[in-house]
Every structure is written in C-alpha cells, then in structure tokens.
Amino acid sequence: MKVLIISPDENLISNVKRCLKTLGVQVFSAPDSSESFLVAKNRKPNIIFIDNGLPFTTFGNLKTKLESLEFPFKCVKMCSVYSNTGPFSTDPVIMKPVTEESLQKVVTC
C-alpha cells in the first residue's frame, strides 16, 4: 500500500506519516499542488490524503490534475471543519486532528 499526503503543514505530515508507517504503509508527501502531482504520477499511490489547509483554488486545480492520472486511487480529504462542498465534496473525509484509528479505517478498506 502506497499513500501520498498533500499538505503545507509539516506537523500534520509528520503525524500522519508516523501513524501510517506503524501500519506498514509506504508514505510519500508533498507540500503543494505542483509537487504533489509529480509525486503522484511517479509513485502511483493507492490513497491520496489532501489537507483542506491548501488554498481553495489549489484544491480545484489539484482535483483536475489528479483526475488526469492513468491509475486508480482513492482521495481522502483531511478537514478541521466538515464541508460537503467544493472539488472534493464526494470524497471521504477524515477530521483533524487525525488519529491512527481514523487512518487505519481508510487504509484497511
């Protein structure tokens, strides 16, 4: 299992990486939209966690870019406040602060 974490928040990335590695998951990260697309294209993750801390315009552009990739993956939005609107409104949501239990539920599904 390979996971990509997209977030400008180094603390969030560190916490999620630590939790996922205990589950035996290979973890990659990127702080922004442009770098994350390259990492996703090259590493082909099974799951992409996207922090809603990214600017809204970045979210829309990122969703379009990711949908152009030619491999299957699941997007999961990480939120401080739940929202079912915007470019990732139909994707699963994990609430912040992210816990090992919430990550495990997503990774094992």
KEKETI-126961 format. One record per residue: x, y, z of N, C-alpha, C, O, CB in turn. Coordinates in Angstrom, 2 decimals, padded with zeros to 5 digits. Each point is the difference from the previous one (the first is absolute). Glycine has a CB too. Layout:
BEGIN
     nxx     nyy     nzz    caxx    cayy    cazz     cxx     cyy     czz     oxx     oyy     ozz    cbxx    cbyy    cbzz
       X       Y       Z       X       Y       Z       X       Y       Z       X       Y       Z       X       Y       Z
...
This chain:
BEGIN
     nxx     nyy     nzz    caxx    cayy    cazz     cxx     cyy     czz     oxx     oyy     ozz    cbxx    cbyy    cbzz
  000.85 -001.18  000.00 -000.85  001.18  000.00  000.89  001.23  000.00  000.94  000.11  000.79 -002.79 -001.34  000.43
  001.54  002.17 -002.13  000.73  001.26 -000.09 -000.96  001.16  000.20 -001.11  000.01 -000.54  002.80 -001.05 -001.04
 -001.25  002.02  002.37 -000.83  001.15  000.33  000.77  001.29 -000.25  001.19  000.09  000.29 -002.44 -001.45  001.44
  000.55  002.34 -002.29  000.56  001.34 -000.19 -000.77  000.95  000.91 -001.23  000.00  000.01  001.92 -000.50 -002.42
  000.04  001.32  003.16 -000.60  001.03  000.86  000.33  001.35 -000.62  001.16  000.32 -000.23 -000.95 -001.76  002.33
 -001.25  002.23 -002.38  000.20  001.33 -000.57 -000.44  001.02  001.05 -001.18  000.13  000.32  000.81 -000.96 -002.71
  001.36  001.57  002.91 -000.30  000.99  001.03  001.16  000.98  000.14  001.16 -000.40 -000.12 -002.61 -001.27  001.34
  001.14  002.95 -000.96  001.06  000.95  000.30  000.42 -000.07  001.47  000.96  000.65  000.41 -001.83  000.84 -002.24
  000.14 -002.28  002.62  000.22 -000.09  001.45  000.95 -001.15  000.34 -000.39 -001.17 -000.03 -001.90  002.13  000.42
  003.55 -000.61 -000.07  001.02 -001.02  000.30 -000.37 -000.86  001.21  000.30 -001.19  000.03  001.41  002.71 -000.99
 -002.37 -000.92  001.96 -000.41 -000.77  001.17 -001.04 -001.04 -000.36  000.05 -001.14  000.47  000.44  003.11  000.98
 -001.43 -001.60 -002.29 -001.02 -000.95 -000.45  000.64 -001.13 -000.79 -000.30 -001.17  000.22 -001.41  003.01 -000.30
  002.60 -001.49 -000.83  000.70 -001.02 -000.81  000.75 -000.96  000.92 -000.08 -001.21 -000.17  000.30  002.83 -001.76
  000.51 -001.09  002.88  000.78 -000.82  000.92 -000.88 -000.95  000.79  000.32 -001.18  000.14  001.35  003.02  000.02
 -002.79 -001.34  000.36 -000.93 -000.81  000.78 -000.61 -001.12 -000.85 -000.05 -001.15  000.42 -000.44  003.15  001.02
  000.04 -001.65 -002.63 -000.63 -001.00 -000.88  001.03 -001.04 -000.44 -000.29 -001.19 -000.01 -001.38  002.92 -000.79
  002.87 -001.28  000.45  001.06 -000.95 -000.38  000.28 -000.99  001.12  000.09 -001.20 -000.23  000.92  002.95 -001.26
 -000.87 -001.24  002.70  000.30 -000.85  001.15 -001.09 -001.06  000.18  000.30 -001.18  000.18  000.93  003.09  000.93
 -002.47 -001.49 -001.16 -001.12 -000.93  000.17 -000.05 -001.04 -001.12 -000.20 -001.19  000.26 -001.07  003.00  000.90
  001.46 -001.36 -002.40 -000.11 -000.93 -001.14  001.16 -000.99 -000.03 -000.18 -001.15 -000.38 -001.02  002.92 -000.89
  002.38 -001.33  001.66  001.15 -000.91 -000.01 -000.19 -001.13  000.99  000.48 -001.11 -000.24  000.99  003.00 -000.44
 -002.17 -001.64  001.80 -000.27 -001.08  000.95 -000.94 -001.03 -000.61 -000.07 -001.14  000.47  000.41  002.74  001.44
 -001.07 -001.21 -002.95 -000.91 -000.92 -000.70  000.69 -000.68 -001.18 -000.63 -000.75 -000.74 -001.30  002.18  001.44
  003.22 -001.16 -000.88  000.75 -000.62 -001.09 -000.24  000.62 -001.36  000.18 -000.66 -001.03 -000.27 -001.40  002.33
 -000.32  003.32 -001.31 -000.31  000.70 -001.24  001.22  000.78 -000.48  000.71  000.60  000.81 -003.13 -000.42 -000.14
  002.66 -000.19 -001.98  001.05  000.82 -000.59 -000.57  001.41 -000.19 -001.04  000.16 -000.65  002.13 -002.17 -000.54
 -000.43  003.02  001.75 -000.57  001.36  000.05  000.89  001.00 -000.74  001.22  000.01  000.16 -002.30 -000.57  002.03
  000.44  001.39 -003.01  000.65  001.11 -000.69 -000.75  001.27  000.38 -001.16 -000.07  000.41  001.92 -001.41 -002.36
 -000.11  002.62  001.82 -000.68  001.25  000.31  000.42  001.09 -000.97  001.04 -000.07 -000.65 -001.17 -000.58  003.06
 -000.73  001.67 -002.48  000.27  001.17 -000.83 -000.70  001.20  000.64 -001.12 -000.14  000.50  001.32 -001.27 -002.63
  000.45  002.58  002.13 -000.59  001.16  000.67 -000.99  000.79 -000.85 -000.73  000.84  000.52  002.81 -000.72  000.76
 -002.11 -000.38 -002.59 -000.85  000.83 -000.85 -000.49 -000.77 -001.22  000.36 -001.15 -000.22  000.88  003.17  000.99
 -002.06 -001.36 -001.55 -000.66 -000.61 -001.15  000.98 -000.45 -001.08 -000.09 -001.12 -000.49 -001.86  002.54  000.97
  002.89 -000.56 -000.86  000.89 -000.35 -001.11  000.91 -001.17  000.34  000.17 -000.90 -000.81 -000.24  003.27  000.07
  000.64 -002.35  001.93  000.88 -001.11  000.41 -000.81 -001.28  000.20  000.46 -001.09 -000.34  001.10  002.73  001.43
 -002.77 -001.51 -000.54 -000.80 -001.19  000.27 -000.39 -000.73 -001.28 -000.05 -001.23 -000.02 -000.82  002.34  002.08
  000.60 -000.38 -003.12 -000.36 -000.64 -001.26  001.17 -000.83 -000.51 -000.20 -001.13 -000.47 -001.39  003.01 -000.08
  002.79 -001.35  000.62  001.19 -000.75 -000.46  000.23 -001.24  000.85  000.31 -001.07 -000.52  000.71  003.21 -000.29
 -001.16 -002.00  002.13  000.18 -001.15  000.88 -001.06 -001.06 -000.31  000.32 -001.18 -000.09  000.65  002.67  001.89
 -002.22 -001.07 -001.96 -001.08 -000.95 -000.30  000.26 -000.70 -001.33 -000.17 -001.22 -000.11 -001.45  002.65  001.40
  002.02 -000.68 -002.29  000.24 -000.58 -001.32  001.13 -001.04  000.05 -000.10 -001.05 -000.64 -000.67  003.20 -000.42
  001.83 -001.86  001.81  001.15 -000.89  000.06 -000.17 -001.16  000.97  000.47 -001.11 -000.27  000.91  003.05 -000.31
 -002.05 -001.72  001.71 -000.12 -001.03  001.05 -001.28 -000.82 -000.08 -000.07 -001.10  000.56  001.43  002.58  000.87
 -002.38 -000.96 -002.12 -001.28 -000.69 -000.16 -000.58 -000.52  001.33 -000.12 -001.21  000.20  000.88  000.57 -002.49
 -001.11  001.57  003.18 -000.54 -000.43  001.30 -001.40 -000.59 -000.14 -000.74  000.30 -000.93  002.10  001.48  002.03
 -001.71 -002.64 -000.14 -001.34 -000.58  000.06 -000.99  000.98  000.62 -001.18  000.03 -000.36  002.19 -002.32  000.54
 -000.50  003.09  000.76 -000.83  000.98  000.70  000.74  001.33  000.02  001.21  000.05  000.22 -002.29 -001.85  001.21
  000.33  002.89 -001.65  000.56  001.34  000.09 -000.79  000.77  001.06 -001.20  000.23 -000.15  001.95 -000.26 -002.30
 -000.05  000.42  003.52 -000.59  000.82  001.05  000.28  001.46 -000.34  001.15  000.38 -000.21 -000.86 -002.21  001.97
 -001.35  002.65 -001.81  000.15  001.40 -000.37 -000.49  000.89  001.15 -001.15 -000.10  000.43  000.87 -000.47 -002.88
  001.15  001.42  002.92 -000.30  000.92  001.09 -000.85  001.15 -000.52  000.35  000.65 -000.99  001.79 -001.27  002.17
 -003.27  000.88 -000.51 -000.81  001.14 -000.44  000.62  001.33  000.40 -000.60  001.05 -000.21 -001.43 -002.49  000.40
  003.25  001.40  000.38  000.75  001.22  000.29  000.61  000.61 -001.26  000.53  001.11  000.04 -000.04 -002.01  002.22
 -000.56  000.17 -003.38  000.47  000.56 -001.27 -000.96  001.10 -000.44 -001.19 -000.08  000.30  002.27 -002.13 -000.95
 -000.61  003.22 -000.05 -000.90  001.03 -000.53 -001.08 -000.62 -000.89  000.26 -000.97 -000.71  001.60  002.65  000.81
 -003.08 -001.11 -000.05 -001.14 -000.57 -000.73  000.28 -000.14 -001.50 -000.36 -001.01 -000.60 -001.15  002.02  002.30
  002.16 -000.02 -002.31  000.29 -000.10 -001.44  000.96 -001.14 -000.28 -000.09 -000.66 -001.03 -000.29  003.13  000.78
  001.29 -002.71  001.18  000.92 -001.12 -000.14 -000.77 -001.30  000.03  000.30 -000.92 -000.76  001.53  002.24  001.85
 -002.84 -001.41 -000.21 -000.83 -001.21  000.08 -000.62 -000.34 -001.34  000.08 -001.14 -000.45 -000.55  001.67  002.84
 -000.15  000.44 -003.03 -000.66 -000.23 -001.29  000.97 -000.42 -001.08 -000.26 -000.96 -000.73 -001.44  002.62  001.37
  002.81 -000.96 -000.74  001.02 -000.34 -001.01  000.59 -001.37  000.28  000.24 -000.77 -000.93  000.28  003.20  000.63
 -000.29 -002.74  001.56  000.57 -001.29  000.37 -000.94 -001.14 -000.36  000.43 -001.02 -000.52  000.84  002.13  002.38
 -002.55 -000.93 -001.57 -001.00 -001.04 -000.32  000.02 -000.30 -001.50 -000.02 -001.17 -000.39 -001.42  001.91  002.34
  001.47  000.29 -002.77  000.03 -000.18 -001.46  001.26 -000.73 -000.43 -000.07 -000.92 -000.82 -001.28  003.00  000.54
  002.50 -001.69  000.81  001.26 -000.65 -000.35  000.00 -001.47  000.41  000.38 -000.88 -000.77  000.80  003.07  001.00
 -001.61 -002.45  001.01  000.02 -001.38  000.50 -000.93 -000.90 -000.81  000.32 -001.17 -000.25  000.20  002.04  002.53
 -001.65 -000.34 -002.70 -000.94 -000.80 -000.79  000.58 -000.37 -001.36 -000.51 -000.92 -000.65 -001.37  002.05  001.82
  002.92 -000.44 -001.62  000.61 -000.31 -001.30  001.01 -001.16  000.10  000.45 -000.50 -001.03 -000.77  002.89  000.37
  000.66 -002.80  001.87  000.96 -001.10  000.17 -000.63 -001.32 -000.46 -001.20 -000.22  000.15  002.29  001.44  001.78
 -000.26 -002.07 -002.48 -000.53 -001.23 -000.60  000.19 -001.22  000.89  000.41 -001.06 -000.47  000.07  002.03 -001.75
 -000.79 -000.82  003.50  000.01 -001.13  000.92 -001.08  000.26  001.06 -000.31  001.16  000.29  002.81 -001.63 -000.70
 -003.06 -000.59  000.98 -001.06  000.19  001.00  000.56  000.38  001.36  001.04 -000.50  000.41 -002.44 -001.16 -001.65
  000.71  002.55  001.93  000.37  000.40  001.36 -001.23  000.55  000.69 -000.99  000.36 -000.65  003.38  000.14 -000.05
 -002.32 -000.45  002.02 -001.09  000.57  000.78  000.50  001.30  000.62  001.08  000.03  000.58 -002.07 -002.33 -000.11
  000.20  003.36 -000.58  000.31  001.28  000.65 -000.71  000.05  001.34 -001.16 -000.40  000.11  001.46  001.56 -002.35
  000.39 -000.66  003.24 -000.59  000.21  001.32  000.36  001.41  000.44  001.17  000.37  000.02 -001.03 -002.85  000.58
 -001.15  003.25 -000.23  000.20  001.39  000.43  000.19  000.03  001.51 -000.74 -000.65  000.74 -000.66  001.51 -002.67
  002.41 -000.09  002.40  000.23  000.19  001.44 -000.49  001.40  000.36  000.51  000.98 -000.53  001.50 -002.57  000.54
 -003.00  001.69  000.89 -000.65  001.27  000.31 -000.02  000.33  001.48 -000.07 -000.90  000.84 -001.32  000.56 -002.84
  001.44  001.62  002.30 -000.23  000.47  001.37 -001.49  000.20  000.22 -000.51 -000.22  001.10  002.77  001.34 -001.05
 -002.94 -000.69 -001.10 -001.44  000.22  000.04 -000.60 -000.76 -001.18  000.46  000.14 -001.13 -000.23  002.15  002.25
 -001.25 -003.10 -000.85 -000.59 -000.81 -001.06 -000.69  000.88 -001.04 -000.72  000.95  000.34  000.41 -002.84  001.28
  000.53  001.57 -002.89 -000.67  000.70 -001.09 -000.27 -001.01 -001.11  000.87 -000.77 -000.39  000.27  002.97  000.97
 -002.36 -002.17 -001.09 -000.33 -000.89 -001.11 -000.18  000.80 -001.30 -000.79 -000.36 -000.86 -000.31 -001.24  002.46
  001.86  002.69 -001.71 -000.03  000.81 -001.21  001.42  000.09 -000.56  000.97 -000.33  000.69 -002.97  001.66  000.15
  002.12 -000.88 -002.06  001.31  000.20 -000.61  000.44 -001.18 -000.83 -000.74 -000.97 -000.16  001.33  002.42  002.06
  000.63 -001.37 -002.45  000.50 -000.99 -000.95  000.10 -001.43  000.54 -000.11 -000.95 -000.77  001.34  002.80 -000.25
 -001.03 -002.01  002.32  000.15 -001.34  000.57 -001.22 -000.38  000.84  000.11 -000.82  000.90  002.38  001.13 -000.89
 -003.64  000.27 -000.30 -001.18 -000.18  000.84 -000.52 -001.43  000.03 -000.67 -000.38  000.96  000.10  002.72 -001.45
  000.86 -003.14 -000.51 -000.48 -001.38 -000.02  001.02 -000.99  000.56 -000.29 -001.19  000.09 -001.10  001.79 -002.05
  002.57 -000.13  002.32  001.05 -000.87  000.52 -000.15 -000.20  001.50 -000.58  000.85  000.68  002.12 -000.08 -002.50
 -001.03 -001.90  002.34 -000.05 -000.23  001.45  000.74  001.10  000.77  000.89  000.66 -000.55 -001.03 -003.13  000.12
 -000.24  002.66  001.69  000.59  001.05  000.83  000.53 -000.61  001.30 -000.63 -000.86  000.60 -000.95  002.57 -001.59
  002.76 -001.25  001.40  000.54 -000.29  001.32  000.11  001.34  000.72  000.56  000.96 -000.54  000.74 -003.04 -000.26
 -001.83  002.13  002.00  000.04  001.24  000.76  001.34  000.15  000.72  000.58 -000.97  000.48 -003.07  000.87 -000.19
  002.98  001.35 -000.22  001.20  000.32  000.75 -000.39  000.26  001.45 -001.09  000.52  000.23  002.22  000.46 -002.28
 -000.33 -001.31  003.03  001.30 -000.64 -000.17 -000.15 -001.45 -000.45 -000.86 -000.74  000.49  001.81  002.26  001.27
 -000.11 -001.90 -002.69 -000.03 -001.34 -000.58  000.53 -000.99  001.03  001.01  000.24  000.66 -000.70  000.69 -003.02
 -001.02 -002.05  002.49  000.43 -001.03  000.95  000.41 -001.27 -000.74 -000.35 -000.20 -001.16 -001.20  001.15  002.91
  002.30 -001.79 -001.08  000.41 -001.27 -000.59 -001.23 -000.84 -000.34 -000.02 -000.69 -001.02  002.19  000.77  002.32
 -003.18 -000.04 -000.45 -001.22 -000.78 -000.23 -000.72  000.45 -001.27 -000.47 -000.83 -000.78  000.24  000.49  003.25
  000.13  001.66 -002.67 -000.70  000.50 -001.20  000.79 -000.36 -001.26 -000.59 -000.33 -001.03 -000.40  002.23  002.37
  002.31 -001.83 -001.27  000.83 -000.38 -001.15 -000.12 -001.49 -000.29 -000.07 -000.42 -001.15  001.67  002.29  001.69
 -001.61 -002.66  000.52 -000.08 -001.45 -000.18 -001.30 -000.38 -000.70  000.01 -000.89 -000.85  001.40  000.55  002.91
 -002.51  000.99 -001.73 -001.29 -000.28 -000.64  000.08  000.24 -001.50 -000.55 -000.78 -000.78 -000.64  001.40  002.90
  001.85  000.45 -002.52  000.11  000.33 -001.43  000.93 -000.96 -000.71 -000.31 -000.47 -001.10 -000.13  002.87  001.62
  001.57 -002.69  000.08  001.03 -000.82 -000.63 -000.43 -001.45 -000.14  000.38 -000.67 -000.97  001.34  002.19  001.91
 -002.51 -002.02  000.01 -000.39 -001.41 -000.04 -001.28 -000.26 -000.77 -000.39 -001.16 -000.17  001.52  000.91  002.34
 -001.78  001.28 -002.65 -001.24 -000.19 -000.80  000.32 -000.40 -001.42 -000.92 -000.20 -000.80 -000.24  001.87  002.21
